[in-house]
Amino acid sequence: MRFLMLVVVDPDNDGTEAPELSIEQWGEEVDRHDAWREGDRLRPVAEAVTIRRRGGEVTTTPGPFADTRKWIAGFDVLECDDMDAAVALASRHPMATHGAIEVRPYWPLE
């Protein structure tokens, strides 16, 4: 089963708590479980564009879809047996200490 892991930055976090693992150590752990499929950082929210179509009109707005101080900084795709296994791996990501990790199962269009 595939899961999308959204890595969220929390600018209000003071960063004083050290993560359990470095990003390299986390990557090695996920590799040992053969769970990582892909992932990357995202460019800053200032470079985002939000697109909406209403009444046949397309509008674009600079910035992320949500007006918030927190933003998605990156993503990973994990392949795990179930949500518990995905949460276990995601909970060890360094950004779980300084930001937040959201894990969502894929919902195929089949």
Secondary structure, DSSP 8 states (H G I E B T S, - for coil): -EEEEEEEE-TT----S--SS-HHHHHHHHHHTT-EEEEEE---GGG-EEEEEETTEEEEEES-SS-SS-EEEEEEEEE-SSHHHHHHHHTTSTHHHHEEEEEEE-----
